[in-house]
Amino acid sequence: MQPLDTLHVVEAPEGVRLSLRAAGPVARLIAYSVDVSIRSFGYAALGFLFATLVPELAGPLILLLVFAGEWGYPVLCEVLRAGQTPGKQVVGLRVVHADATPVGWSSSVLRNLLLAADLLPGTYLSGLASMLATRNFQRLGDLAAGTLVVYVERRVEPTGVAPNAAPLAPPLPLELDEQRAVIAFAERVGWLSDARADEIAALATPLHAPGEPARERLLRIAAWLLGRRAEVAP
């Protein structure tokens, strides 16, 4: 039997192995219930407002409101709020692509459109069966869109740019992508072994200097790129 929650391991280009904890049916049901409650309250409040202000148009407006809410609410929340609807935020869940990248418009639209299939035959049995049959608890919409619902890791990302690192201006102009690469290395170096960190730092040959380890030099350059400057004596 599968555990209620499982790990999905992704290897980033830098060689870092990311472990995502896939959320099981119970946590997802709680999040879904919270979202349904929020939408229902909104429908009731606005429906009462429509009935009071424009009673002759209340019926069509309520239908339009429900349609927009059922399809727009989850998509907008997932894309604009880092994969979290309010319900998922309460439970501590997030929607991501299977490679751990943030969910995009097309994936979110597809996974939510197929919620209708997951709800068949009216009691979410199709979605539940799909989640129990897949290793990462993916419902039909997740399988089609290549997405996962995972727990948000409540930890601080380690960074190799120490607060007291002496900033160093790059010895040559760097393109924007090159600046991003140096900063990304500094942000992720805490996840790397010393050997792997040194191996990656050694690739930045133009930034090396005799007598200074490549890793420490890159971290100093990253500190400068992040806006830190050496203190000037008064």
C-alpha positions as CSV (number, residue, x, y, z in Angstrom):
1,M,0.0,0.0,0.0
2,Q,1.2,3.5,-0.8
3,P,1.9,5.9,2.1
4,L,-0.6,8.8,2.4
5,D,2.2,11.2,1.3
6,T,5.2,10.5,-0.8
7,L,8.3,12.1,-2.2
8,H,8.9,13.2,-5.8
9,V,12.6,13.8,-6.5
10,V,13.7,16.2,-9.2
11,E,17.3,16.9,-10.2
12,A,18.0,20.5,-11.0
13,P,20.5,21.4,-13.8
14,E,23.1,22.3,-11.1
15,G,23.0,18.7,-9.8
16,V,20.9,19.6,-6.8
17,R,18.3,17.0,-5.9
18,L,15.0,18.5,-4.9
19,S,12.5,16.4,-2.9
20,L,8.9,17.5,-3.2
21,R,6.4,15.9,-0.8
22,A,3.2,15.1,-2.8
23,A,0.0,15.8,-1.0
24,G,-2.5,13.0,-0.5
25,P,-6.3,13.0,-0.9
26,V,-7.2,14.1,2.6
27,A,-5.1,17.3,2.6
28,R,-6.3,18.2,-0.9
29,L,-9.9,17.6,0.1
30,I,-9.6,20.0,3.0
31,A,-8.1,22.7,0.7
32,Y,-10.8,22.1,-1.9
33,S,-13.5,22.4,0.8
34,V,-12.0,25.8,2.0
35,D,-12.0,27.1,-1.6
36,V,-15.6,25.9,-2.2
37,S,-16.7,27.7,1.0
38,I,-15.0,30.9,0.0
39,R,-16.6,30.8,-3.5
40,S,-20.0,30.0,-2.0
41,F,-19.9,32.9,0.4
42,G,-18.9,35.2,-2.5
43,Y,-21.8,33.9,-4.7
44,A,-24.3,34.4,-1.9
45,A,-23.1,37.9,-1.0
46,L,-23.0,39.1,-4.6
47,G,-26.2,37.3,-5.5
48,F,-28.0,39.2,-2.7
49,L,-26.5,42.5,-4.0
50,F,-27.7,41.7,-7.5
51,A,-31.2,40.8,-6.3
52,T,-31.4,44.1,-4.4
53,L,-30.0,46.5,-7.0
54,V,-31.0,44.9,-10.3
55,P,-33.6,42.2,-9.6
56,E,-34.6,41.9,-13.2
57,L,-31.0,40.9,-14.1
58,A,-30.2,39.0,-11.0
59,G,-30.6,35.5,-12.5
60,P,-28.3,36.0,-15.6
61,L,-25.7,37.9,-13.5
62,I,-25.6,35.1,-10.8
63,L,-25.1,32.5,-13.6
64,L,-22.3,34.5,-15.1
65,L,-20.8,35.0,-11.7
66,V,-20.8,31.3,-10.9
67,F,-19.3,30.4,-14.3
68,A,-16.5,33.0,-13.9
69,G,-15.8,31.9,-10.3
70,E,-15.7,28.2,-10.9
71,W,-13.3,28.5,-13.8
72,G,-11.4,31.7,-13.1
73,Y,-10.9,31.5,-9.3
74,P,-8.5,28.5,-9.3
75,V,-6.6,29.5,-12.4
76,L,-6.0,33.0,-11.4
77,C,-5.0,32.0,-7.9
78,E,-2.6,29.2,-9.0
79,V,-0.8,31.4,-11.6
80,L,-0.7,34.7,-9.8
81,R,-0.2,33.3,-6.2
82,A,2.7,30.9,-6.7
83,G,0.4,27.9,-7.2
84,Q,-1.8,28.5,-4.2
85,T,-5.5,29.1,-3.9
86,P,-6.6,30.4,-0.4
87,G,-7.6,26.8,0.5
88,K,-4.2,25.4,-0.5
89,Q,-2.5,28.2,1.4
90,V,-4.4,27.3,4.6
91,V,-3.3,23.7,4.3
92,G,0.2,24.5,3.1
93,L,-0.1,23.1,-0.4
94,R,1.1,24.4,-3.8
95,V,0.6,23.3,-7.5
96,V,3.8,23.0,-9.5
97,H,4.9,21.3,-12.7
98,A,6.4,17.8,-12.4
99,D,9.9,19.3,-12.8
100,A,9.2,21.6,-9.8
101,T,8.9,24.8,-11.9
102,P,6.0,27.2,-11.2
103,V,2.7,26.3,-12.8
104,G,1.8,28.3,-15.9
105,W,-1.4,29.5,-17.5
106,S,-1.8,26.6,-20.0
107,S,-1.2,23.9,-17.4
108,S,-3.5,25.6,-14.8
109,V,-6.3,26.0,-17.3
110,L,-6.0,22.4,-18.5
111,R,-5.9,20.8,-15.0
112,N,-8.9,22.9,-13.9
113,L,-10.9,22.2,-17.0
114,L,-10.5,18.5,-16.4
115,L,-11.8,18.9,-12.9
116,A,-15.2,18.1,-14.5
117,A,-13.9,14.7,-15.4
118,D,-12.5,14.1,-12.0
119,L,-15.9,14.9,-10.4
120,L,-17.6,12.1,-12.4
121,P,-19.9,10.4,-11.5
122,G,-20.7,13.3,-9.3
123,T,-18.9,12.4,-6.1
124,Y,-15.2,12.9,-7.1
125,L,-14.7,9.1,-7.5
126,S,-12.8,9.4,-10.7
127,G,-10.3,11.9,-9.2
128,L,-9.9,9.9,-6.0
129,A,-9.3,6.7,-8.0
130,S,-6.7,8.4,-10.1
131,M,-4.9,9.8,-7.1
132,L,-4.8,6.4,-5.4
133,A,-3.6,4.7,-8.5
134,T,-0.7,7.1,-9.2
135,R,2.5,7.4,-7.2
136,N,2.3,11.1,-6.7
137,F,-1.4,11.3,-6.1
138,Q,-2.2,13.0,-9.4
139,R,-5.8,13.3,-10.5
140,L,-6.8,13.2,-14.2
141,G,-6.3,16.9,-14.6
142,D,-2.8,16.7,-13.1
143,L,-1.8,13.8,-15.4
144,A,-2.9,15.7,-18.5
145,A,-1.3,19.0,-17.4
146,G,1.9,17.5,-16.0
147,T,1.4,19.0,-12.6
148,L,1.6,18.0,-8.9
149,V,0.1,19.2,-5.7
150,V,2.9,19.3,-3.1
151,Y,3.5,20.5,0.4
152,V,5.1,23.9,0.8
153,E,8.5,23.4,2.5
154,R,8.6,25.8,5.4
155,R,12.3,26.4,5.5
156,V,14.7,29.1,4.5
157,E,16.7,28.6,1.3
158,P,20.3,28.5,2.3
159,T,22.6,31.0,0.5
160,G,26.3,31.0,0.0
161,V,26.5,34.9,0.0
162,A,27.4,35.3,3.7
163,P,26.5,38.7,5.2
164,N,30.2,39.5,5.7
165,A,31.3,38.5,2.2
166,A,33.5,41.2,0.8
167,P,31.8,42.3,-2.4
168,L,33.9,42.3,-5.6
169,A,33.0,43.9,-8.9
170,P,33.3,41.5,-11.9
171,P,36.6,41.9,-13.7
172,L,34.7,42.2,-17.0
173,P,31.2,43.2,-18.1
174,L,28.6,40.4,-17.6
175,E,25.5,39.8,-19.7
176,L,22.2,39.7,-17.8
177,D,22.1,35.9,-18.1
178,E,25.6,35.6,-16.8
179,Q,24.7,37.8,-13.8
180,R,21.7,35.6,-13.1
181,A,23.9,32.5,-13.3
182,V,26.4,33.8,-10.8
183,I,23.6,34.9,-8.4
184,A,21.8,31.5,-8.8
185,F,25.1,29.7,-8.0
186,A,25.4,31.7,-4.7
187,E,21.8,31.1,-3.8
188,R,22.1,27.3,-4.3
189,V,25.6,26.6,-3.2
190,G,24.4,25.7,0.3
191,W,22.7,22.6,-1.2
192,L,25.8,21.4,-3.1
193,S,28.6,19.3,-1.8
194,D,32.0,21.0,-1.7
195,A,33.2,19.0,-4.6
196,R,30.2,19.9,-6.8
197,A,30.3,23.6,-5.8
198,D,34.0,23.7,-6.7
199,E,33.4,21.9,-10.0
200,I,30.7,24.4,-11.0
201,A,32.7,27.4,-9.9
202,A,35.6,26.2,-12.0
203,L,33.5,26.7,-15.1
204,A,33.6,30.5,-14.7
205,T,37.1,30.7,-16.0
206,P,37.0,34.4,-17.1
207,L,36.1,35.4,-13.5
208,H,39.0,33.6,-11.8
209,A,42.0,35.2,-10.3
210,P,45.4,33.7,-9.3
211,G,45.6,32.8,-5.6
212,E,41.9,33.0,-4.9
213,P,39.6,29.9,-4.8
214,A,37.0,30.1,-7.6
215,R,34.1,29.4,-5.3
216,E,34.9,32.2,-2.9
217,R,35.5,34.6,-5.8
218,L,32.2,33.9,-7.4
219,L,30.4,34.4,-4.0
220,R,32.1,37.8,-3.7
221,I,31.0,38.8,-7.2
222,A,27.5,37.6,-6.4
223,A,27.5,39.8,-3.3
224,W,28.4,42.8,-5.5
225,L,25.7,41.9,-8.1
226,L,23.2,41.8,-5.3
227,G,24.0,45.5,-4.5
228,R,26.4,45.1,-1.6
229,R,29.3,47.5,-1.6
230,A,32.4,47.6,0.6
231,E,32.1,50.1,3.4
232,V,34.1,53.2,3.0
233,A,35.9,54.6,6.0
234,P,34.6,58.1,7.0
